[in-house]
Amino acid sequence: MMAELAAFLSTASYITVPILLAALGGMICERSGVVNIALEGIMGIGAFVAGTLQFLLLTSDTPLPFFGQQSGSWVLISLAAILAGMLFSGLLAIISVSFNGNQTVVGIGMNFLALGLSIYLSRIIFQSDRTPTFPLGMVYWGKLYPSTYIGLTAVLAFWFLFRFTRLGMRISSCGENPGAAATAGLNVRRLRYTAVLTSGAMAGLGGAYLILTTTTQYASTSINGQGFIALATVAFGKWQPFGILTAAFVFGSATTLSIYSSNLSWNFLRLLPSEIFNLLPYLITLLSILLFSRKNRAPKALGRNFDISTR
């Protein structure tokens, strides 16, 4: 029983991390006043970059020193996914922050663009909408993947940012009252750019870790709604790092339960159809939106474009 529980928690930890990282990115973006509906698409870009590099590095005849080995390639892949996520999220920043485009519409469009772009590039490189199979991209450090430690470190970093630093307070002020922040001398657009690009970096990294820890192949369906679950996680966690950690673990545990349902010795779980467990993460997402939409603690200027001429 205890061995099963330990295995369950270990699996839940690395399944939680992609949602956690993307949700932390969504949090900083929304606390600046920008809605990042494109988390799903940005995770897809990060996942595509991770799958492609993982395959190419491990099959290259002349791999890079250290980075070309299975135990080290994830470091280079992480950096590449961060860069790709930032570049792609720059589209949201340019259209929504600089040109005051509708944030929701832009985010939805970016999700479609990311899907089409990854399939297009995959067909060029691999003549298919998926990569060939490759070994898992991470090895355990102790009993956990490195991604788990990185996820926990990110939670502490964001908590420190918003609790103790001026930058965190300035970003939050842009999400609460951008006009007052501009009057106080803050560059609202620059701060929102910083938040959006950071959001892209985190979501790209989350997509990469989804590929490196849970599958041996990238496909166009790899993300499978994880970005939208991350969006719900931000609200479920009340825009606070530790709240988001708790919410992400709930979603991650629900996904893990769908994997372990037929193998656990808890007899009552075996009586339920397996489809129930596959639906569980999405049911929890809908339930959390229903419960927390009534107690909205979102930043007051969330989704509102900033026009310096009307402050």
N, C-alpha and C positions, 0 to 999 in steps of 0.2 A: 504493500500500500504506500509506504513512504517513498520507495523507489519510483513508483508510478507518479507520485506527486512531484518529486524532484525533477523527473524527466519532463513532466507537463510544464512546470515553471521555467525550466531551461528553454524549452521550445517557445513558450509564450514570450519570453524575454526578447528573443531575436525577431519574432514576428511583430512584436510591439514597436520595435525601433523605427522602421520606415514610416509608420503612422505618426509616431512621436516627433521625428525630425521634421516631417512635412507640416505637422500641426504647429510646432514652434515657429516655423517660417510663416505660416498663416497668422499666428498671433502677432508677431512683430509688424507684419504688414497691416493688419487690421487695427492695431493700436496706433498706427500712424494715420489711419483714416482711409486706407485703400483696401477694398475687398479683392482678395486674390482667388477668384473662382478657378483660375488656371492651375491650381496645385496638381490636379490630375494629369494635365498635359505636361507640366514641368517634371513630375515624377516619371512620366513616360520617356521624356528626353533623357533624363538621368539613367533610366533603366536601359535604354537603347545604347547609350555610350558605354555603360558598364558591360553589357553583354558582348558588344562588338570588341571592345578592348580586351576583355577576358579571353575571348576566343583567339584573337590575333596574337596576343602576347604569349599565350601558352602553345601556340602552333608555329610560332616564328622559329626559323632556323638560327637566328642570331638575336636571342632575347636580350633586353637591356639588363645590365648587371643588377642583381637583386630583384628589380621590379619585374623581370620576366619569369620569376619563379612563382609557383602557386601560393607560397606563403607570403609573398611580398607584393604581388601585383595589385592587391586591393588598395594599397597606399596610392599608387599612381592613378588607379581608376577612381578613387575617391576625389582626388584633386581635379581630374578631368570632368567628373560629374558635377562638381561644384561650379566649375567654370562654365560648363554647358548650361546649367540651370540659371546662372546669373545672366548669361547672354540672352537666353530665351525670355527670361522675365523682364529684360530690358525693353522688350516690345510693349509689355503692359505699362511700364514706367513712362515710356515715350508717349504712347497714345493717351493714357489716362491722366498722367501727372502733367506732362508738358502741354498736351492739346485738349485736356479736359474731356476726353472720350468717356462714354458710359462704361464704368468699371465692370459691371456684370456682363454686358454684351461683349466687351473685349475679352474677358476671361473665358467665356463660352467659346468664342471664335478661336482663341488660342488652344483650347483643348482639341478642337477638330484639326487645327493646323498641326499640332504636335503628333497626333495619330497619323495623319497623312504623310507628314515629313518623315517619321520614323519608318513607316512602311516603304516609302519611296526609296530612302537610303538603304534600307535592308535589302530591297530587291536589286539595287545596283551592286551592292557588295556581295550578297549571298545568293542572289537569284531566288529569293524566297522572302516571305513576310516574317521570317524568324531566323535566328542564328542556328548554326549547327550546335550540337550539345558540347558542353565543356565541364570540367570538374568544378565543384563548388569553389567559390572564390575566396573563402576564408577558412582558417583553421582555428580551433579553439585556443583561447588563452585561459588556462585553467579549465573551468567548466562552462565558460561563456565565450561567445564570439567577441572580437574586438569592437564590433558595432554597438554592443550593449554598453560597454564602458564609455564609448563616444556619446551615445545617447544620453546617459546619465550626466556626463560632463556638460553636455549642451544645456540640459535643464538647469544645472547650477549656474552656468554662464549667463543665461537669459534672466534667471532670478536676480543675480547680482547686477546685471545691466539695468533692470528696471527698478531695483530697490535702492541702489547706492550710487548710481552714476548720473551725471548731468545729461549725457547723451540719451539715456533711457527716459528721463523726465521730459526732455525736449521732444522726443518721438511721441510720447504719450500726449503731450500738449497739442501736437498737430492733429491727433485723432479726437481730442475733446473739443478744442476751439481753435481752429487754424487761424482765424482772423486775429484773435488775441495773441496767439504765438507770433504772428507776423508783426503785430504792433510792438511786441516786446523785442523785436529785432532778430527773430529767428528766420532762417531761410527755409520756409515750409517745403518747398519743392525739393530742395536738396535733401532734407531729412526724409521725405517720402521716397525719394530715389534710393536712399540708403536702405530703407526698410524693405522696399520691393526687391532690390537686388539681393539682400540678405535672405529674404523669403525664397527667392529662386535658388540660391545656393543650398539652403536647407532641404527644399523639396527635391532638387536634383540629387543630393546625397541620399535622401530617403529612397528614391527610386533605384539608385545604384545598390544600396544595401538590400533592397528587396530581391534583386537578382542574385547578388553574391552570397546570400545566406539561405535562400529558400528554394532555389531552382537551379537547374543546370542548362537552361536555354532561355534566351529572350524571345518573346513573341509579342505580337501587337496587342494581345489580351493580357499581358503579364500584370499590369497594374490593377485592372479589374475592379475599379471603384475605390481603391485605397485613398486616392486624393480627395474624393468626396467625403469619405469617412473622416479624413484628417480635418476637413472643414467643420464637420459636426463636432469633432473632438475639441476644437477651439472654443465653441460655444458651451459644450459640456463641461470643459475645464474652466469656464468663466474668465477666459483671457489671462489666466495666471499659469506660470510654468509648472508648478507642482500639481495644480488642478488638471492641467493637460496631461501630465505624466500619469495621473490616476485614470483619467478617461481613456488614454491610449492603451493602458494595460487592460482595462475592461474590454475594449474592442479586440485587442490582441489575444486575450484569453478566450473570447468567444470564437475567434477563428481557430485557435488551437484546439478547442473542444470539438470542433467539426472534424479535426484530424484524428483525435484520440478517442472519439466516441465509441468506436467498435472494438477498441483494444483495452479500454479501462476495465477494471474489475468491479466497477460500480454498476451492479446489475440493472438498476432502474434506468440507466442511460441506454442500455441495449434494447429496451422496449420501445424506444422512440425511433421513428424513421430517420435515416441519415440526412434526408433533405431538410429536416428541421434544424440541424446543426449548421448546415451550409447557409441557411437563411438567417441564422442567429445574429451575425455581425450587422446585417442590414436592418433587421428588426430593431436591434438596440439603437442603431443610428436614427431611425424614424422616431422611436420612443423618446430619445434624448432631445431631438428637435422639438417634439411636441411638449415635453415637460419644461424645457428651458427657454422656449420662445416666449413664455408668459412672464418669465423673470429675466427680462433682457438687461444684461449689464454690459452691453456692447459700448464701445466708444461712441460718444454723442454725434461725432461728425463722420461716422463710418459710412463710406459710400458717397460722400459729398465731395465733389471736386472743389479745389481752391482757386479762386480767381482774385489775384492781388488787387484788382481795381474795385472790388466790391467788399473789401474787408471792413 
